[in-house]
């Protein structure tokens, strides 16, 4: 399934989502991101939504731009953030500093060796963290990206991709 087919699958009530979908998956609609970064973010977010239709459409659309290592990195960011976002959201929301002083004791080796460049993996992880609603992780990834001279516009673009693809996933559940 291609992106146009995916858009046509969405219900009439998701007209704005249809319009936004094509936009955010382009360099014009995702300023300061490369097409590889857009594809990687979109794929990581798609895996995070767990919507098989969305995953397949984004995977098909991403294959011209991403190699196998980049596809695996998108999967890795969805997987590791699936763990980290739950843990660190708890640490953040529980409001008891006792828990933040206890070592996490969770393996996170992929964070230091994701198989792709640090900035791209951080963008993927930020977008996934937005979907999973982990403020602590979003803050950490944003700080890292800013330290690597990633523009605020690129950071916003990654979140816009996450927001629209999440809405696509929700809308697909309506059909």
C-alpha positions as CSV (number, residue, x, y, z in Angstrom):
1,X,0.0,0.0,0.0
2,X,1.3,3.4,-0.9
3,X,0.7,6.7,0.9
4,X,-2.0,7.7,-1.5
5,X,-3.9,4.4,-0.9
6,X,-3.5,5.0,2.8
7,X,-5.0,8.4,2.6
8,X,-7.9,7.0,0.6
9,X,-8.5,4.4,3.3
10,X,-9.1,7.1,5.9
11,X,-12.7,8.0,6.7
12,X,-14.2,11.3,5.6
13,X,-14.0,12.5,9.2
14,X,-10.2,12.5,8.9
15,X,-10.1,14.9,5.9
16,X,-7.6,17.2,7.8
17,X,-5.4,14.1,8.6
18,X,-5.4,13.1,4.9
19,X,-4.2,16.6,3.9
20,X,-1.6,16.7,6.7
21,X,-0.2,13.2,5.9
22,X,1.3,14.1,2.5
23,X,2.6,17.4,3.8
24,X,4.6,16.1,6.9
25,X,6.2,13.3,4.9
26,X,7.9,15.7,2.5
27,X,10.9,18.0,3.0
28,X,8.8,21.0,2.4
29,X,6.3,19.9,5.1
30,X,9.1,18.8,7.5
31,X,11.6,21.7,7.4
32,X,15.2,21.1,8.4
33,X,14.9,17.3,8.1
34,X,16.4,15.1,5.4
35,X,14.2,12.7,3.5
36,X,16.1,9.8,5.3
37,X,15.3,11.4,8.7
38,X,11.6,11.9,7.7
39,X,11.4,8.2,6.6
40,X,13.1,7.0,9.8
41,X,10.9,9.1,12.1
42,X,7.8,8.0,10.3
43,X,8.8,4.3,10.5
44,X,9.7,4.4,14.2
45,X,6.4,6.2,15.0
46,X,4.4,3.7,12.8
47,X,5.9,0.8,14.8
48,X,5.0,2.6,18.0
49,X,1.3,2.9,16.9
50,X,1.2,-0.9,16.4
51,X,-1.2,-0.3,13.4
52,X,-0.3,-2.9,10.8
53,X,-1.8,-1.0,7.9
54,X,0.1,2.1,8.8
55,X,3.4,0.2,9.4
56,X,3.2,-1.5,6.0
57,X,2.4,1.7,4.1
58,X,5.2,3.7,5.8
59,X,7.6,0.8,5.4
60,X,6.8,0.6,1.7
61,X,7.2,4.4,1.3
62,X,10.5,4.3,3.3
63,X,12.3,1.6,1.4
64,X,13.6,3.8,-1.4
65,X,15.2,6.0,1.3
66,X,16.3,3.7,4.1
67,X,18.7,0.8,4.1
68,X,18.3,-2.2,6.3
69,X,20.4,-0.7,9.2
70,X,18.1,2.4,9.2
71,X,15.0,0.3,9.2
72,X,16.3,-1.7,12.1
73,X,17.2,1.5,13.9
74,X,13.6,2.7,13.5
75,X,12.5,-0.6,15.0
76,X,15.1,-0.3,17.8
77,X,14.0,3.2,18.7
78,X,10.3,2.0,19.0
79,X,11.3,-0.9,21.1
80,X,13.8,0.8,23.5
81,X,11.5,3.8,23.9
82,X,8.6,1.4,24.6
83,X,10.6,0.4,27.7
84,X,12.2,3.7,28.6
85,X,9.1,5.8,28.2
86,X,7.2,3.7,30.7
87,X,10.0,3.6,33.2
88,X,11.0,7.3,33.0
89,X,7.3,8.5,32.8
90,X,6.9,6.7,36.2
91,X,10.0,8.3,37.6
92,X,8.8,11.7,36.4
93,X,5.1,11.4,37.5
94,X,5.5,9.6,40.8
95,X,6.9,12.8,42.4
96,X,9.2,11.0,44.8
97,X,12.9,11.6,44.4
98,X,13.7,8.3,46.0
99,X,12.9,6.5,42.8
100,X,15.0,8.8,40.6
101,X,18.0,8.0,42.8
102,X,17.7,4.2,42.4
103,X,19.6,2.9,39.3
104,X,17.2,1.8,36.5
105,X,19.0,-1.5,36.0
106,X,17.6,-1.7,32.5
107,X,19.8,-2.5,29.5
108,X,19.9,0.3,26.9
109,X,22.9,-0.5,24.8
110,X,21.2,0.4,21.6
111,X,21.1,4.0,22.8
112,X,24.9,4.2,22.5
113,X,25.2,2.1,19.3
114,X,22.0,2.4,17.3
115,X,23.5,1.5,14.0
116,X,22.8,5.0,12.5
117,X,24.0,8.5,13.3
118,X,23.2,9.9,16.8
119,X,21.0,12.7,15.5
120,X,18.7,10.5,13.4
121,X,18.3,8.0,16.3
122,X,17.5,10.9,18.7
123,X,14.9,12.3,16.3
124,X,13.3,8.9,16.1
125,X,13.4,8.5,19.8
126,X,11.9,11.9,20.4
127,X,9.0,11.3,18.1
128,X,8.3,7.9,19.7
129,X,8.5,9.5,23.2
130,X,5.9,12.0,22.1
131,X,3.6,9.2,21.1
132,X,4.2,7.5,24.4
133,X,3.8,10.7,26.4
134,X,7.0,10.6,28.3
135,X,7.9,14.2,29.2
136,X,11.2,13.3,30.8
137,X,12.3,11.5,27.7
138,X,11.1,14.2,25.4
139,X,13.1,16.8,27.4
140,X,16.2,14.6,27.4
141,X,16.1,13.9,23.6
142,X,15.3,17.6,22.9
143,X,18.3,18.7,24.9
144,X,20.6,16.2,23.2
145,X,19.4,17.3,19.8
146,X,19.9,21.0,20.6
147,X,23.5,20.2,21.8
148,X,24.0,18.6,18.3
149,X,22.9,21.9,16.7
150,X,19.6,20.4,15.4
151,X,17.3,23.3,14.8
152,X,14.1,23.9,16.7
153,X,12.3,23.7,13.4
154,X,13.6,20.1,12.8
155,X,12.6,19.1,16.3
156,X,9.1,20.5,15.7
157,X,9.0,18.7,12.3
158,X,9.7,15.4,14.0
159,X,6.8,16.0,16.5
160,X,4.5,17.0,13.6
161,X,5.2,13.7,11.9
162,X,4.5,11.8,15.1
163,X,1.2,13.8,15.7
164,X,-0.1,13.2,12.2
165,X,0.8,9.5,12.0
166,X,-0.7,8.9,15.4
167,X,-3.9,10.6,14.0
168,X,-3.7,8.3,11.0
169,X,-3.5,5.3,13.3
170,X,-6.5,6.5,15.3
171,X,-8.5,7.2,12.1
172,X,-7.7,3.8,10.6
173,X,-9.4,2.2,13.7
174,X,-12.6,4.0,12.6
175,X,-12.9,2.2,9.3
